[in-house]
Amino acid sequence: MLRTRAARRTPALLAASIFLLAVVHVVLDDDAVVVEAAEASILLVFALALAFVTWRVDHESFEPERVARVAATGLATGVVVGSLSALYLGARRVTNEPITEAWFIVSIGWSLGASAGGLVGYYVERVRDERAAQMRVAGRLTVLQRVLRHNIRNEVTIMRGIAQSARASTDDPAIADDLDRLCGHVDRVYGLSEKAQTLANLWGGPATVETDLATVTRAEVDRFREAHPDTNLAVSLPERADAVAHPDTEAAIREALENAVVHNDPAELSVDVRVACEDDEVLVEVVDDGSSVPEEELAAIRATRELPLQHVTGLGLWVIYWVVELSDGRLDMANCDPSGVRVEMRFPAVEAGDA
């Protein structure tokens, strides 16, 4: 208990020592009162800085070990800067340079080092604590995500199997339609879990890389054409389009294409895909003439958060948003006139000298 109290009082003792230096300076120095007050005020500022640290570590209930690290940082920095001040005075003495108020110069060095070290030590502990808290939250979310994804996959498989079995054994058209709709909803639940995993991979994935968006888009267009052969697809791609983008950029392009067919009849849909190099950006554009996206969903994407009256029904649009955001790019998503959706994803282009 005594050791704990002593550790908590250490920053206060450092502040008190600097305050005492200011008092001693005023009492012993024979300069003009205004000069003494000005010099003492410098020391008082350093004392107030350490008083602030003392208040914060007490207010935030720092553990004794953390308080000790803050105090040790302040003490060590004070010794280092005070020693440098003494070396400075020694160098002037060796070269016969005039020296005035040597003890005050050392006091300033010690006080400056102690206060700066105390502040740095406090903020280092704050950052360390925040990072530890973030790692704890990330670990819990990872466990929760894996458990939920595993359980959802199992439950969806069971429900779909039961629904399909019941569908095969019924002759009632109304019941068969209901079971088909049930299978569709089950598939959407499974799709949501998979897209949630995609988002988690995006957030925890590596930084941007140089990639050829023309090649990436071409692969996604081929995949889309194979899955939806009846869709009228127009494609304009350059030979190469080197950009700096997230490694999973294909996920955003895939979602932009799939978003065009998810609420429309693929056989009655036209989709235009274009990749273009524009100045210092690479544009990937997907435009369809199907149904529009509700304005509240577009508002949620623009606001980068969901509200009770502004939310996105799925996660596909968020996948597009986060791929572009994590690529330091720009996203423009809007409804076309009279119908359809235009998705413009702009990524930083690779500089000519780096290509």
KANORNOR-V672921 format. One record per backbone hydrogen bond with DSSP energy under -1.0 kcal/mol. NH is the residue of the N-H (numbers start at 1). CO is the residue of the C=O. E is the energy in kcal/mol with one decimal. If there is no record, write none. Layout:
<<NH CO E> <NH CO E>>
This chain:
<<5 1 -2.4> <6 2 -2.5> <7 3 -2.3> <8 4 -2.0> <9 5 -1.5> <13 9 -2.3> <14 10 -2.1> <15 11 -2.2> <16 12 -2.6> <17 13 -2.3> <18 14 -1.7> <19 15 -2.2> <20 16 -2.5> <21 17 -1.9> <22 18 -1.9> <23 19 -2.0> <24 20 -2.8> <25 21 -2.3> <26 22 -1.9> <27 23 -2.3> <28 24 -3.0> <29 25 -2.1> <36 32 -2.7> <37 33 -2.7> <38 34 -2.2> <39 35 -2.6> <40 36 -2.8> <41 37 -2.1> <42 38 -1.1> <43 39 -1.2> <44 40 -2.3> <45 41 -2.0> <46 42 -1.5> <47 43 -2.2> <48 44 -2.6> <49 45 -1.9> <50 46 -1.8> <51 47 -2.2> <52 48 -2.4> <53 49 -1.8> <54 50 -2.5> <55 51 -2.4> <56 52 -2.5> <57 53 -2.6> <58 54 -1.6> <59 55 -2.9> <60 56 -2.6> <62 57 -2.6> <67 63 -2.3> <68 64 -2.5> <69 65 -1.8> <70 66 -2.1> <71 67 -2.7> <72 68 -2.7> <73 69 -2.1> <74 70 -2.1> <75 71 -3.0> <76 72 -2.8> <77 73 -2.4> <78 74 -2.3> <79 75 -2.4> <80 76 -2.4> <81 77 -2.8> <82 78 -2.6> <83 79 -2.4> <84 80 -2.2> <85 81 -2.0> <86 82 -2.0> <87 83 -2.5> <88 84 -2.2> <89 85 -2.0> <90 86 -2.6> <91 87 -2.7> <92 88 -1.9> <93 89 -2.2> <94 90 -2.4> <95 91 -1.8> <96 93 -1.2> <97 92 -3.3> <105 101 -1.8> <106 102 -2.2> <107 103 -2.2> <108 104 -2.7> <109 105 -2.3> <110 106 -2.9> <111 107 -2.8> <112 108 -3.0> <113 109 -2.5> <114 110 -2.7> <115 111 -2.6> <116 112 -2.6> <117 113 -2.7> <118 114 -2.3> <119 115 -2.4> <120 116 -2.7> <121 117 -3.0> <122 118 -2.3> <123 119 -2.4> <124 120 -2.5> <125 121 -2.0> <126 122 -2.0> <127 123 -2.6> <128 124 -2.6> <129 125 -2.4> <130 126 -2.6> <131 127 -2.6> <132 128 -2.1> <133 129 -2.4> <134 130 -2.4> <135 131 -2.4> <136 132 -2.2> <137 133 -2.5> <138 134 -2.8> <139 135 -2.4> <140 136 -2.3> <141 137 -2.8> <142 138 -2.3> <143 139 -2.1> <144 140 -2.8> <145 141 -3.0> <146 142 -2.4> <147 143 -2.5> <148 144 -2.8> <149 145 -2.7> <150 146 -2.4> <151 147 -2.7> <152 148 -3.2> <153 149 -2.3> <154 150 -2.1> <155 151 -3.0> <156 152 -2.9> <157 153 -2.1> <158 154 -2.1> <159 155 -2.7> <160 156 -2.8> <161 157 -2.1> <162 158 -2.4> <163 159 -2.6> <164 160 -2.7> <165 161 -2.2> <166 162 -2.6> <167 163 -2.4> <168 164 -2.0> <169 165 -1.1> <176 172 -2.5> <177 173 -2.4> <178 174 -2.2> <179 175 -2.4> <180 176 -2.1> <181 177 -2.4> <182 178 -2.2> <183 179 -2.4> <184 180 -2.0> <185 181 -2.3> <186 182 -2.5> <187 183 -2.5> <188 184 -1.7> <189 185 -2.2> <190 186 -2.2> <191 187 -2.4> <192 188 -2.3> <193 189 -1.9> <194 190 -2.0> <195 191 -2.4> <196 192 -2.3> <197 193 -1.7> <198 194 -1.9> <199 195 -2.5> <200 196 -2.2> <201 197 -2.4> <202 198 -2.1> <203 199 -2.6> <204 200 -1.9> <209 245 -3.1> <211 243 -2.9> <213 241 -2.6> <216 212 -2.1> <217 213 -2.5> <218 214 -2.2> <219 215 -2.1> <220 216 -1.9> <221 217 -2.7> <222 218 -2.2> <223 219 -2.0> <224 220 -2.5> <225 221 -2.9> <226 222 -2.0> <227 223 -1.9> <228 224 -2.4> <231 228 -1.3> <232 269 -2.3> <234 271 -2.8> <236 273 -2.4> <243 211 -2.9> <244 348 -3.3> <245 209 -2.6> <249 246 -1.5> <251 248 -1.6> <253 249 -1.7> <254 250 -2.6> <255 251 -2.1> <256 252 -2.4> <257 253 -1.9> <258 254 -2.9> <259 255 -2.6> <262 258 -1.7> <268 265 -1.8> <269 266 -1.2> <271 232 -2.9> <272 287 -3.4> <273 234 -3.1> <274 285 -2.7> <275 236 -2.4> <276 283 -2.2> <278 281 -2.6> <281 278 -2.3> <282 347 -2.7> <283 276 -3.2> <284 345 -2.8> <285 274 -3.3> <286 343 -2.4> <287 272 -2.7> <288 341 -2.1> <289 270 -1.4> <298 294 -1.7> <299 295 -2.5> <300 296 -1.7> <301 297 -1.9> <302 298 -2.4> <303 299 -2.2> <305 300 -1.3> <307 310 -3.4> <319 315 -1.9> <320 316 -1.8> <321 317 -2.4> <322 318 -2.7> <323 319 -2.1> <324 320 -1.9> <325 321 -2.8> <326 322 -2.7> <328 325 -1.6> <329 324 -2.7> <330 346 -2.2> <332 344 -2.5> <334 342 -2.3> <336 340 -2.3> <342 334 -3.2> <343 286 -2.7> <344 332 -3.0> <345 284 -2.8> <346 330 -2.9> <347 282 -2.3> <349 280 -2.4> <350 242 -1.7> <354 351 -1.5> <355 351 -1.2>>
